[in-house]
């Protein structure tokens, strides 16, 4: 209970601070002339609305006039562009006709370089194999491009046929030699396979004997291992039964509460052996919780009463503020009415004074000057 006092005071201080902050914000909203509105001038608002409508109508008319001008300018630009396109088209057509009629290819100086009939008009590049024009730098004669090409190709084909026949003969001889060598190799492989099979048979016989000896040894080892495992299993079962009996008869599973009592007063309870609280300790904790719940309920009731009192004071202050504002409005209205009456009286006095001064001025002016001044004023 001693630890809840400062925490409760801090919570109450935080609540009071929040209320004080809300009250300051509310006061700023009420006394701010930009937010609070005392009265509205309907005539001025109507005049503003009327001026706004007139301005919108003028802007609309101006936009329509601009749109009409833009449409007119667009049509004019389209006509100008169409005219320009036609002029360019006519100019290109005239230029093409001029090139076709007055600038023919035959009249140009470099026509001999681009003449399509130049190859037909020119003589052959080579007349014979020993043509003096076919120099090395002229690149008009290459290997295999002589004039007796047909006779040379016929001789080469005959030579190629003889070479092919000789290759076929050599190939047949090589095949016969290869077949003889393959027969000798097959005989050698058969003899070698026979010897290998004999060696494998002997090796399998010796392996069979070794496997039989190994199987007999493994059987003896397995029997010894089974006997050893049975002995270990029996010992393990005996040890497990002893451990279970010890645990069942011990204080841990029986949950003896006396085992949690410490050997000295410095540590009265052993945490690792504690099995729970007794009924007296549980009743004391429940009683303490009930007292805390009652204390919290009383604190909530006090806070609710304090909030209600604050709300009542705030409503009362708002009512007083509203009455004061209404009283101030009535005083302002009375002052404005008195000021209007005073201004009207002063205006009447000023008009009467002006009339009197004019009459005095006209009475002091001679007759001719009066008529002349009267005529000028009437004009």
Secondary structure as GFF3:
##gff-version 3
##sequence-region A 1 379
A	DSSP	alpha_helix	4	30	.	.	.	ID=ss1
A	DSSP	alpha_helix	42	102	.	.	.	ID=ss2
A	DSSP	three_ten_helix	105	107	.	.	.	ID=ss3
A	DSSP	three_ten_helix	109	113	.	.	.	ID=ss4
A	DSSP	alpha_helix	118	121	.	.	.	ID=ss5
A	DSSP	alpha_helix	149	249	.	.	.	ID=ss6
A	DSSP	alpha_helix	251	254	.	.	.	ID=ss7
A	DSSP	three_ten_helix	257	260	.	.	.	ID=ss8
A	DSSP	three_ten_helix	271	273	.	.	.	ID=ss9
A	DSSP	alpha_helix	279	364	.	.	.	ID=ss10
A	DSSP	alpha_helix	367	378	.	.	.	ID=ss11
###
